[in-house]
Amino acid sequence: ASTRDASDNRYFMSGAVVRSEIDVDVTVPRARQVPVVRDCLKVLADAVAGLEFGAFRRVDTDQVERIDDHPVALRLMEPNSRLTSFEFIYSIVDDLAAYGDFVAEVQLGADGLISDLWRIEPESLQFEELSDRTKRVRFTDRFGNERVLVEGEFWHIPLPPLIENMKGTSPILQDGKEAVAVAIALQRYANILFTNDATPPYALTMEGNFNDENSRKNMM
């Protein structure tokens, strides 16, 4: 059975800060401030969330039929009392494209079926592996409480390739880390440059005097 004893765990932070080769810290929130990164995430999530979805059953080798009352289809159409289907699927795609993982807390109804799916903020997620190779997640909720969910209490979608068969690979924090770091560095350089109206914040001095007025003007 799954245990909540963390004494023998190894864990991976999903929302970690990573340091690039040019000594720039890269995080997903900071990467979103790069326009091309933000726009790519939005275009991808908008496109997928706007697609029609459903559950289908194969009748024979050439025919399938749609199952409108399938539990998975019903849950995606109404994931919980707060989010619409579009918003929920948008979150799935955005989290996968940014962090490489999507995790939602599973709540069961009186009939034993899934009644609600609640997204967990990736920045606070910590994946833990127990000695029996089961997986669980530790996170801090929006009220500041630390919570732990064992297998069966959460739904996890990792983006391949998997890291240690536990969590997905982030396109920003792993695959695209160096490119994002360069974009962040360029933004910082431009901000520093234009803060002082592109005027260097220092003055050059030298010993001695100009030979005449023309020499001084030429120097200026």
FENRA-V405515 format. One record per backbone hydrogen bond with DSSP energy under -1.0 kcal/mol. NH is the residue of the N-H (numbers start at 0). CO is the residue of the C=O. Records with the same first field share a line. If there is no record, write none. Layout:
NH: CO + CO
//
This chain:
8: 5
11: 126
13: 124
17: 25
19: 23
22: 19
25: 17
30: 26
31: 27
32: 29
33: 30
37: 33
38: 34
39: 35
40: 36
41: 37
42: 38
43: 39
44: 40
45: 41
46: 42
47: 43
48: 44
49: 45
50: 47
56: 64
58: 62
59: 62
64: 56
66: 54
69: 66
73: 69
74: 70
75: 71
76: 72
77: 73
87: 83
88: 84
89: 85
90: 86
91: 87
92: 88
93: 89
94: 90
95: 91
96: 92
97: 93
98: 94
99: 94
101: 156
103: 154
104: 117
105: 152
106: 115
108: 112
111: 108
114: 106
115: 106
116: 78
117: 104
119: 102
123: 120
124: 121
125: 137
126: 11
127: 135
128: 9
129: 133
132: 129
135: 127
136: 148
137: 125
138: 146
140: 144
143: 140
146: 138
148: 136
152: 149
154: 103
156: 101
158: 99
162: 166
165: 162
166: 162
168: 158
173: 169
174: 169
175: 170
179: 175
180: 176
181: 177
182: 178
183: 179
184: 180
185: 181
186: 182
187: 183
188: 184
189: 185
190: 186
191: 187
192: 188
193: 189
194: 190
196: 193
197: 192
198: 195
215: 211
216: 212
217: 213
218: 214
219: 215
//
